[in-house]
Each structure stands twice: as C-alpha cells, then as structure tokens.
Amino acid sequence: MRSPGAIRTAALLACGCFLSACTSGPTVAQPHASTATAAGPATAPAVLDFASLVASRRAWVVDISTLRVGRDENSQDIELEIAPERDFADRLAWPLPTSARISQIRDLASGLIIGSDGLILTSAHVVANIDEAQVQLDDGRRFTAKVVGVDKRTDVGLLKIDAHALPVAVIGDSASLAAGDWVAAISSPFGFHGSVTAGVVSAVERVMGGAGEIPFIQTDVAINPGSSGSPLLNSRGEVVGINSLIYSGSGGYMGLSFAVPINLAMQVAQQLRAHGVVRRAYLGAEFQEVTPALAQSFGLPATTGALVVRVEKGSPADASGLAQGDAVLEFDGKPLAHVIDLPQQIAQRKPGSRMQLEVWRNGKSRLLQVSLAAQPGTPETSLTSAAPEWNDGLGLSLGDLSPAQRLQLRIDSGLIVREADGIARSGGIRGGDVIVALNTVKLHRLEDFRQGLSQQPAGGMVALLVLRDRRLAYLAVRMPASRGRP
C-alpha cells in the first residue's frame, strides 16, 4: 500500500543534464582507471562516454502497453436487444449509452530485458490484474506478453514474450550505491520511446510510511507516467534499480523519485520465475527504530537495534518468547544497525528456517530461537494472469473473467479476449471482446471453450456469442481445415 501522496511512475535515462556532465560538469572515472603509478605522476581519470553508453543500453529497455477491461458501475439496467436487425459491425458504430459503458483502460509503462529468452522485469503495479499486455522492443518488434507473476509487496512484476536471442541487461550491485552517485534511466514517459533523464542518488535504504518495507533508492531523476518499471543505471551503465514511484502533492514530478534496489528485485524475480509467487518467511512481529530517548528509557547500551511494538498471538515470534518492549540487538550473531535490517533478513529466509535473536529485556540480554513459518495467506499456486497457451487454430488468446468482472458486465458466463489474430480477427472478433457462448453452450471456463472447439468439424462454421460495448451478437467463424489440438 502506498501513501496517498506517493504516485507510482518510473524514470528515464539522461539526456541533456546527464550527457552535459561529460562536457561541462564533473568528469566521471572508469571503474578501475589508474590515477597514479609507482614510477610516474598520476594519470588523468578516463571520462565515460555517456552518449555511447546510452546507445548501447537502449536495446535492453522495452515499452509496455496494458489493457484492463470492465464496465463502469451504474445502478441502472439497460435492456439488451437479442436479435439485432443490422450486422454486428453496424451496431458497434452506434452511440453507446453513458450508463452502460464498458471501460477499456490502457496504460503505458516500461520494462527491462533480463533473459535472452524473453523474460522482462517491470513494476508489479504495471501488470497486476490486467487483461492484456503488449511489449515493443527497441527494434520495433511487438509481442503479446504473458504475466509470469507479480509481487505487490516489493512492486516487482515479471513478463514473458515469445522471443529469443535478445540483448540482456547488465545487472549491477545496488548495495554499492551511495548518496551523490550519478544515476540515470531510459524509458518511455507519456509514450516517448527511449527518453533519457539523469540525476544523483539522494539517499539509499529510504523506507517510507505506507510503502511497506522496501529500502528504496531515492534520486532526483525525473519520473513521469509511462516510465514505471524502467531501469535505474549507474555511471557504468549497470542496472541498480527499477523505478517505481514518485512522491508528489500534484501528481507530477517534484524532484523525489524512488527505485526498488536491483538486488531485491532480482531475488523476487527468481522466485516469480520458479513458482509464480514469492514464498516468504514470517516472524509475526512489528518493530520501530530505537531512538536515544527510547534507549535511555529501556536501559539499552546503544541506540541500535529494533524495538518490538507488537507480537501476533500464535505467530513464530510468540512461540519463541519474543515480547512487546523487547529490543532485538542481533540476529544470528550479526548486530542490527537499523530497524529495517531485521525484516529484510527475514524476507531473505525460507519458511521453516531457524534464526537466533539476541534481545534486551529488563536490563539483560538473552537469546531466543525462532523457527520461521510461511507468510499467512501466501498462495502456493501461480498468480499468472495471462492466457494459457494452446493452438485453437482460430488465433484467439482467451482468459477467465473474474466474478467482479462478470458482475460489472452483468453476465453469468464469458471469456475475455486478450488477443485476436488470424481467422478470429477476420471474423470480426477484437481484443477486449467477451465470448459468452459457443453456439448455444455458455462458456464459464477456458476448458468449456476447448471442449466445445474439439467437437466442431474441421472446415465447419462455429457461432460465437460476443459481448462488446454492452451489446450482444453472434459472429460466425469458420473452423480451419486442419488445426492443432485445442
């Protein structure tokens, strides 16, 4: 959950100000450039050619366009005509009553290629609960993307496109960043492909209220809508973050932008690729920073550690004996410098793993053994929301409608059309349509559609009852003479 003033968007890569740093601003040295030798005077630091850097990194970044389909809520019902006098195309040209509008919300975002086989890293809020995602590469090619998984807690999402031998981003180490480091991003703000902006790191491990426990990288890189999920690059052109949000009172960029550290994003991406979800360990306690005043109040030897403010009943923390008012000083023998260190360490552990906590209680330190559990409510199944793959021979990519979508559309059956190509598109079906029935058989699940197609003779006609713009009509589509297994 984000705070009200935090608006998610993402950043671009440096155009004017970043590139001008090479000419009129401070020089930037190559990572291992020698400044002195034992036999002679110091040599001048090498200046990084940012224009070349941008050109070589641009191929990593993709444009993402998404579609969410639904109907604007309205209490008034509209009586539908079941047998239209005109054909479907004519009916779709009629003015749509405002009280029965089916909304098709389209958004723009950015992403980063992290796998040569078409794996793309982006922000979770970009691809969560969408009906369709299209990806455009830097060379202009377009692909329909499948959602591998999303993790809203860290705002990391993973897409997959059917492509091979793609250029893969060079991943850096976000832990090496420090305030004052040059950073930049490449993305498509407002749809302007390959835009470049730049700035410096303002702070690292910035934790914001209402934004979970993400140790954000704060920068002054200009962020605007359409840039969510774009890469944050260091001066060597390595990806060190995924731009996630801005903090603004007006909805526009105001000099504060935040990126998810790439070290965290890649850990999450690995789990999403393997399981479709992130399987987190769970302690069941909440903490706050130890201030000098609190340290004095509790008789702590130093102003470090994490003060326990709540312990959930029946949680692993409760079972270990952790209590409200305890101060956690160390985990597994490592001192806690900041309160954020503890939840980050827990998040990196697997459910069932054990850890040792040194806590301060009543003027004494003691050791507690904790066995971490699985995060409550964490699903064990994939959160993949894109349509499954199969060759139906019609060129259709379909997905199930959620109960909420059916309620909004006021239908009791139907499958959303994510993409229509080939025969289906020639027959008049478009992305965003809802196929309610195949002939007279209502379609409640994808399996209903598969079974219905398998019973149709090759080369025969099949009637699909389609809902578009709150109007129903049958479209006749001819089955291919030969087709793959549905």
C-alpha positions as CSV (number, residue, x, y, z in Angstrom):
1,M,0.0,0.0,0.0
2,R,1.3,3.4,-0.9
3,S,0.9,6.6,1.0
4,P,-1.7,9.0,-0.6
5,G,1.0,11.3,-1.9
6,A,3.1,8.6,-3.4
7,I,2.2,8.1,-7.1
8,R,3.8,5.2,-8.9
9,T,5.6,6.0,-12.2
10,A,9.1,5.4,-13.3
11,A,12.2,7.1,-14.7
12,L,14.0,7.7,-17.9
13,L,17.8,8.0,-18.8
14,A,19.9,11.0,-19.0
15,C,19.6,13.3,-22.0
16,G,20.7,16.9,-21.5
17,C,21.9,17.2,-17.9
18,F,23.4,13.7,-17.7
19,L,25.3,14.0,-21.0
20,S,26.4,17.5,-20.3
21,A,28.1,16.2,-17.2
22,C,30.7,14.8,-19.6
23,T,31.5,18.2,-21.0
24,S,30.6,21.0,-18.6
25,G,30.1,19.0,-15.4
26,P,32.4,16.9,-13.3
27,T,34.3,14.1,-15.0
28,V,33.4,10.5,-14.2
29,A,36.2,8.0,-14.0
30,Q,36.0,4.5,-15.3
31,P,35.6,1.9,-12.5
32,H,39.3,0.8,-12.4
33,A,41.0,3.7,-14.1
34,S,44.5,4.2,-12.6
35,T,45.2,7.6,-11.1
36,A,48.9,7.1,-10.2
37,T,51.7,4.7,-10.7
38,A,54.7,3.8,-8.7
39,A,57.0,5.1,-11.4
40,G,55.4,8.3,-12.5
41,P,52.8,11.0,-11.8
42,A,49.1,10.5,-11.5
43,T,47.3,10.0,-14.8
44,A,44.0,11.8,-15.6
45,P,40.9,9.8,-14.9
46,A,39.2,8.4,-18.0
47,V,36.0,10.1,-18.9
48,L,33.0,7.9,-19.6
49,D,31.3,8.5,-23.0
50,F,27.6,8.6,-21.8
51,A,26.3,9.0,-25.3
52,S,27.8,5.7,-26.3
53,L,26.6,4.2,-23.0
54,V,23.0,5.2,-23.7
55,A,23.1,3.9,-27.2
56,S,24.4,0.5,-26.1
57,R,21.9,0.2,-23.2
58,R,18.8,1.3,-25.1
59,A,18.2,-2.1,-26.5
60,W,17.6,-3.5,-23.0
61,V,14.5,-1.3,-22.4
62,V,11.0,-2.2,-23.7
63,D,7.8,-0.3,-23.9
64,I,4.8,-2.0,-22.3
65,S,1.1,-1.2,-23.1
66,T,-1.6,-2.8,-20.9
67,L,-5.3,-3.2,-21.1
68,R,-7.8,-3.6,-18.3
69,V,-11.4,-4.4,-19.3
70,G,-14.5,-3.7,-17.2
71,R,-17.8,-1.8,-17.1
72,D,-18.3,1.4,-15.2
73,E,-20.6,0.7,-12.3
74,N,-24.1,2.0,-12.7
75,S,-27.3,1.1,-10.8
76,Q,-29.5,1.4,-13.9
77,D,-30.0,-1.6,-16.0
78,I,-30.2,-1.4,-19.8
79,E,-32.4,-3.8,-21.7
80,L,-30.5,-5.5,-24.5
81,E,-31.7,-6.3,-27.9
82,I,-31.1,-10.0,-28.5
83,A,-31.7,-10.2,-32.3
84,P,-30.2,-7.1,-33.9
85,E,-31.6,-6.0,-37.3
86,R,-28.2,-4.9,-38.5
87,D,-24.9,-6.7,-38.5
88,F,-22.6,-6.6,-35.6
89,A,-20.2,-4.0,-37.1
90,D,-23.0,-1.6,-37.7
91,R,-24.3,-2.0,-34.2
92,L,-20.8,-1.3,-32.8
93,A,-20.9,2.1,-34.6
94,W,-24.0,3.2,-32.7
95,P,-23.5,5.7,-29.9
96,L,-23.0,3.9,-26.6
97,P,-25.3,4.9,-23.7
98,T,-23.1,6.5,-21.0
99,S,-24.9,4.5,-18.3
100,A,-23.7,1.2,-19.9
101,R,-20.2,2.0,-20.9
102,I,-17.6,-0.8,-20.9
103,S,-14.3,0.7,-19.9
104,Q,-11.1,-0.3,-21.6
105,I,-8.3,1.2,-19.5
106,R,-5.0,1.4,-21.4
107,D,-1.8,2.2,-19.6
108,L,1.8,2.7,-20.7
109,A,4.9,1.6,-18.9
110,S,8.5,0.4,-19.3
111,G,10.4,-2.8,-18.7
112,L,13.9,-4.4,-18.7
113,I,15.0,-7.5,-20.6
114,I,16.7,-9.8,-18.0
115,G,16.5,-13.0,-20.1
116,S,17.6,-13.7,-23.7
117,D,14.5,-15.9,-23.9
118,G,12.1,-13.0,-23.5
119,L,12.0,-12.5,-19.7
120,I,11.1,-8.9,-18.8
121,L,11.3,-7.2,-15.4
122,T,8.9,-4.4,-14.6
123,S,6.8,-3.0,-11.8
124,A,4.0,-5.1,-10.3
125,H,1.5,-2.2,-10.3
126,V,2.0,-2.1,-14.1
127,V,0.9,-5.7,-14.8
128,A,-1.3,-6.7,-11.8
129,N,-4.9,-7.5,-12.7
130,I,-4.5,-6.7,-16.4
131,D,-6.3,-8.4,-19.3
132,E,-3.6,-7.9,-21.9
133,A,0.0,-6.8,-22.2
134,Q,1.8,-5.8,-25.4
135,V,5.6,-5.4,-25.4
136,Q,7.5,-3.4,-28.0
137,L,11.3,-3.9,-28.4
138,D,13.7,-1.1,-29.2
139,D,13.9,-2.5,-32.8
140,G,10.2,-2.0,-33.2
141,R,9.0,-5.6,-32.9
142,R,5.8,-6.2,-30.9
143,F,4.8,-9.2,-28.8
144,T,1.9,-10.3,-26.7
145,A,3.3,-10.8,-23.2
146,K,2.3,-13.3,-20.5
147,V,2.4,-12.4,-16.9
148,V,4.7,-14.8,-15.1
149,G,3.9,-13.4,-11.7
150,V,3.6,-10.2,-9.6
151,D,4.7,-9.3,-6.1
152,K,2.9,-6.3,-4.9
153,R,4.8,-6.2,-1.6
154,T,8.0,-5.2,-3.5
155,D,6.4,-3.9,-6.6
156,V,8.2,-6.4,-8.8
157,G,6.5,-7.9,-11.8
158,L,7.7,-10.4,-14.4
159,L,6.6,-10.8,-18.0
160,K,7.5,-13.3,-20.8
161,I,7.4,-12.9,-24.5
162,D,8.0,-15.4,-27.2
163,A,11.4,-14.2,-28.4
164,H,14.9,-15.4,-28.4
165,A,18.5,-14.1,-28.6
166,L,17.5,-10.8,-27.0
167,P,20.1,-8.4,-25.5
168,V,20.2,-8.9,-21.8
169,A,20.8,-6.1,-19.3
170,V,24.0,-6.0,-17.2
171,I,22.9,-6.2,-13.6
172,G,25.0,-4.2,-11.1
173,D,25.1,-4.1,-7.3
174,S,22.6,-1.8,-5.7
175,A,24.4,-2.2,-2.3
176,S,27.3,-0.3,-3.7
177,L,25.3,2.9,-4.3
178,A,25.9,6.0,-2.1
179,A,24.4,9.4,-1.9
180,G,25.8,11.6,-4.6
181,D,26.4,8.9,-7.2
182,W,25.3,9.7,-10.7
183,V,22.3,7.7,-11.9
184,A,20.1,7.7,-15.0
185,A,17.2,5.9,-16.6
186,I,15.9,5.0,-20.0
187,S,12.1,4.7,-20.6
188,S,9.0,5.9,-22.4
189,P,7.4,8.7,-20.5
190,F,4.0,9.6,-22.0
191,G,4.9,7.2,-24.8
192,F,8.1,9.0,-25.9
193,H,10.3,5.9,-26.6
194,G,13.9,5.8,-25.4
195,S,13.8,9.0,-23.4
196,V,16.8,9.7,-21.2
197,T,16.9,11.5,-17.9
198,A,19.5,11.6,-15.1
199,G,20.5,12.9,-11.7
200,V,22.1,11.7,-8.5
201,V,21.3,9.4,-5.6
202,S,19.7,11.4,-2.9
203,A,19.6,8.6,-0.3
204,V,19.7,4.9,0.0
205,E,17.6,2.5,2.0
206,R,14.8,5.1,2.3
207,V,11.8,3.5,4.0
208,M,8.6,5.4,3.5
209,G,5.4,5.0,5.6
210,G,2.6,3.3,3.6
211,A,5.1,1.8,1.1
212,G,5.9,-1.4,3.0
213,E,9.5,-2.3,4.0
214,I,11.2,-1.6,0.7
215,P,14.6,0.0,1.1
216,F,14.1,2.5,-1.7
217,I,16.8,4.2,-3.6
218,Q,15.8,7.9,-3.6
219,T,17.0,10.0,-6.6
220,D,16.2,13.3,-8.3
221,V,15.9,11.6,-11.7
222,A,12.8,12.9,-13.5
223,I,10.0,10.4,-13.3
224,N,6.8,10.6,-15.3
225,P,3.8,8.4,-16.3
226,G,4.8,5.7,-18.8
227,S,8.2,5.1,-17.1
228,S,7.1,2.7,-14.4
229,G,9.4,-0.4,-14.4
230,S,12.3,1.3,-16.2
231,P,15.9,0.6,-15.2
232,L,17.9,2.9,-13.0
233,L,21.5,2.8,-14.2
234,N,24.8,3.8,-12.5
235,S,27.6,5.7,-14.3
236,R,29.0,2.4,-15.6
237,G,25.7,1.6,-17.3
238,E,24.8,-1.2,-14.9
239,V,21.2,-1.6,-13.7
240,V,21.0,-0.8,-10.0
241,G,17.2,-0.3,-9.6
242,I,13.8,-0.5,-11.0
243,N,12.0,2.9,-10.9
244,S,8.8,2.5,-9.0
245,L,7.2,5.7,-7.7
246,I,7.4,9.4,-7.1
247,Y,6.3,11.4,-4.1
248,S,4.1,14.3,-5.2
249,G,1.3,16.5,-4.0
250,S,0.3,17.4,-7.5
251,G,0.6,14.1,-9.4
252,G,3.7,15.4,-11.3
253,Y,7.4,15.0,-10.8
254,M,8.6,17.2,-7.9
255,G,12.2,16.1,-7.6
256,L,11.6,13.0,-5.5
257,S,11.7,9.6,-7.2
258,F,12.2,6.1,-5.8
259,A,13.5,2.9,-7.2
260,V,13.4,-0.7,-5.9
261,P,17.1,-1.9,-5.4
262,I,18.0,-4.3,-8.2
263,N,19.4,-6.8,-5.7
264,L,16.0,-7.2,-4.1
265,A,14.2,-7.1,-7.5
266,M,16.3,-9.9,-8.9
267,Q,15.7,-12.1,-5.8
268,V,12.0,-11.6,-6.2
269,A,12.2,-12.2,-10.0
270,Q,13.9,-15.6,-9.4
271,Q,11.1,-16.7,-7.2
272,L,8.4,-15.5,-9.6
273,R,10.0,-17.4,-12.4
274,A,10.3,-20.6,-10.4
275,H,7.0,-20.5,-8.5
276,G,4.9,-17.7,-9.9
277,V,4.7,-16.2,-6.4
278,V,7.2,-15.2,-3.6
279,R,7.3,-17.6,-0.7
280,R,8.2,-15.5,2.3
281,A,9.2,-16.4,5.8
282,Y,7.1,-15.0,8.5
283,L,8.0,-13.9,12.1
284,G,4.8,-12.2,13.3
285,A,6.2,-9.1,15.0
286,E,6.3,-5.3,14.3
287,F,9.3,-3.1,15.1
288,Q,10.3,0.5,15.4
289,E,13.7,2.3,15.4
290,V,15.5,2.8,18.7
291,T,16.0,6.5,19.4
292,P,18.3,7.9,22.1
293,A,15.3,8.7,24.3
294,L,13.9,5.1,23.9
295,A,17.4,3.6,24.5
296,Q,17.6,5.6,27.8
297,S,14.0,4.5,28.7
298,F,14.8,0.8,28.3
299,G,18.3,1.0,29.6
300,L,19.8,-0.1,26.3
301,P,23.6,0.1,25.9
302,A,23.4,1.7,22.5
303,T,20.9,3.4,20.1
304,T,20.8,0.4,17.7
305,G,18.5,-2.5,17.2
306,A,14.8,-2.9,16.7
307,L,12.2,-2.2,19.4
308,V,9.3,-4.7,19.4
309,V,5.9,-2.9,19.4
310,R,3.6,-5.8,18.6
311,V,3.7,-9.6,18.7
312,E,1.0,-11.6,16.9
313,K,-0.6,-14.3,19.0
314,G,0.2,-17.7,17.8
315,S,3.0,-16.5,15.5
316,P,6.6,-17.8,15.4
317,A,7.6,-14.6,17.3
318,D,5.1,-15.5,20.0
319,A,6.2,-19.1,20.1
320,S,9.9,-18.1,20.6
321,G,9.0,-15.9,23.6
322,L,9.6,-12.5,21.9
323,A,7.6,-9.9,23.8
324,Q,6.4,-6.3,23.4
325,G,9.1,-4.0,24.7
326,D,12.0,-6.3,23.8
327,A,14.8,-4.7,21.8
328,V,16.3,-7.0,19.2
329,L,20.1,-6.3,19.2
330,E,21.4,-9.1,16.9
331,F,20.2,-11.8,14.5
332,D,22.3,-14.9,14.0
333,G,25.2,-13.1,15.7
334,K,25.1,-10.0,13.5
335,P,24.4,-6.6,15.1
336,L,21.3,-4.7,13.9
337,A,22.4,-1.3,12.8
338,H,18.9,-0.2,11.6
339,V,15.4,-1.5,12.2
340,I,14.9,-2.2,8.5
341,D,17.7,-4.8,8.6
342,L,15.6,-7.3,10.5
343,P,12.6,-7.6,8.2
344,Q,15.0,-7.6,5.2
345,Q,16.8,-10.5,6.7
346,I,13.6,-12.4,7.4
347,A,12.4,-11.8,3.9
348,Q,15.5,-13.5,2.5
349,R,15.0,-16.7,4.6
350,K,12.8,-19.6,3.5
351,P,9.8,-20.8,5.5
352,G,10.9,-23.3,8.1
353,S,14.4,-21.9,8.5
354,R,15.6,-21.0,12.0
355,M,17.3,-17.9,13.3
356,Q,18.7,-16.7,16.6
357,L,17.8,-13.4,18.1
358,E,19.6,-11.6,20.9
359,V,17.1,-9.4,22.7
360,W,17.4,-6.9,25.5
361,R,14.8,-7.3,28.3
362,N,14.6,-5.8,31.8
363,G,18.3,-4.7,31.6
364,K,19.6,-8.0,30.4
365,S,20.3,-9.7,27.1
366,R,19.0,-13.1,26.3
367,L,19.0,-15.4,23.3
368,L,15.8,-16.6,21.6
369,Q,15.5,-19.4,19.0
370,V,12.9,-18.7,16.2
371,S,11.5,-21.1,13.6
372,L,10.1,-19.0,10.8
373,A,6.8,-20.0,9.2
374,A,5.3,-19.4,5.8
375,Q,3.7,-16.0,5.3
376,P,-0.1,-16.4,6.1
377,G,-2.2,-16.2,3.0
378,T,0.7,-16.8,0.7
379,P,-0.8,-18.8,-2.2
380,E,1.1,-21.9,-3.3
381,T,-0.2,-21.7,-6.9
382,S,0.9,-19.4,-9.6
383,L,-0.5,-15.9,-10.0
384,T,-0.1,-16.0,-13.7
385,S,-2.9,-13.9,-15.2
386,A,-2.2,-14.2,-18.9
387,A,-4.0,-16.7,-21.1
388,P,-2.7,-20.2,-21.2
389,E,-1.0,-21.3,-24.5
390,W,-2.8,-23.6,-26.9
391,N,-3.3,-23.8,-30.6
392,D,-7.0,-23.4,-31.2
393,G,-6.5,-22.7,-34.9
394,L,-8.6,-19.5,-34.6
395,G,-6.0,-17.1,-33.5
396,L,-7.7,-16.4,-30.1
397,S,-5.9,-15.8,-26.8
398,L,-8.6,-16.0,-24.0
399,G,-8.7,-15.6,-20.2
400,D,-11.2,-16.2,-17.5
401,L,-13.4,-13.4,-16.2
402,S,-13.3,-12.7,-12.5
403,P,-16.6,-12.8,-10.5
404,A,-16.2,-9.0,-10.1
405,Q,-15.9,-8.5,-13.9
406,R,-19.0,-10.7,-14.5
407,L,-20.9,-8.7,-12.0
408,Q,-19.8,-5.4,-13.7
409,L,-20.7,-6.7,-17.1
410,R,-24.0,-8.3,-15.8
411,I,-23.3,-11.7,-17.4
412,D,-23.1,-15.1,-15.8
413,S,-20.6,-16.6,-18.3
414,G,-17.9,-15.4,-20.7
415,L,-14.2,-15.4,-21.5
416,I,-12.2,-12.2,-22.1
417,V,-10.4,-12.0,-25.5
418,R,-6.9,-10.9,-24.8
419,E,-5.8,-11.1,-28.4
420,A,-7.5,-12.0,-31.7
421,D,-5.5,-12.8,-34.8
422,G,-5.9,-14.8,-38.0
423,I,-9.4,-16.4,-38.6
424,A,-10.9,-14.9,-35.4
425,R,-9.9,-11.3,-36.3
426,S,-11.1,-11.8,-39.9
427,G,-14.4,-12.8,-38.4
428,G,-14.7,-9.6,-36.5
429,I,-13.5,-10.5,-33.1
430,R,-11.3,-8.0,-31.3
431,G,-9.2,-7.8,-28.2
432,G,-11.4,-6.7,-25.2
433,D,-14.5,-8.6,-26.5
434,V,-16.1,-11.2,-24.2
435,I,-17.2,-14.5,-25.8
436,V,-20.3,-15.5,-23.8
437,A,-21.2,-18.7,-25.6
438,L,-20.1,-21.1,-28.3
439,N,-23.2,-21.8,-30.4
440,T,-25.7,-22.4,-27.5
441,V,-23.2,-23.6,-24.9
442,K,-22.3,-21.0,-22.3
443,L,-18.6,-20.6,-21.6
444,H,-17.8,-20.4,-17.9
445,R,-14.2,-21.6,-18.1
446,L,-11.4,-21.9,-20.6
447,E,-12.0,-25.7,-20.6
448,D,-15.5,-25.2,-21.8
449,F,-14.1,-23.4,-24.9
450,R,-11.5,-26.1,-25.5
451,Q,-14.1,-28.9,-25.3
452,G,-16.5,-27.0,-27.5
453,L,-14.0,-26.5,-30.2
454,S,-12.9,-30.1,-30.1
455,Q,-16.4,-31.2,-31.1
456,Q,-16.6,-28.9,-34.2
457,P,-15.8,-30.4,-37.6
458,A,-12.8,-29.1,-39.4
459,G,-13.8,-26.6,-42.0
460,G,-17.2,-26.1,-40.5
461,M,-18.8,-22.9,-39.1
462,V,-19.0,-22.1,-35.4
463,A,-21.1,-19.3,-33.9
464,L,-19.6,-17.2,-31.1
465,L,-21.9,-15.1,-29.0
466,V,-19.8,-11.9,-28.4
467,L,-20.4,-9.0,-26.0
468,R,-18.9,-5.7,-27.0
469,D,-19.8,-2.3,-25.7
470,R,-22.7,-3.8,-23.7
471,R,-24.3,-5.3,-26.8
472,L,-24.6,-9.0,-27.7
473,A,-24.4,-10.5,-31.2
474,Y,-23.3,-13.8,-32.8
475,L,-20.3,-13.9,-35.1
476,A,-19.8,-16.8,-37.4
477,V,-16.3,-18.1,-37.7
478,R,-15.1,-20.9,-40.0
479,M,-13.0,-23.6,-38.4
480,P,-9.7,-24.2,-40.1
481,A,-9.4,-27.2,-42.4
482,S,-6.7,-28.6,-40.2
483,R,-5.8,-27.4,-36.7
484,G,-3.8,-28.4,-33.7
485,R,-5.2,-29.9,-30.6
486,P,-7.3,-27.3,-28.6
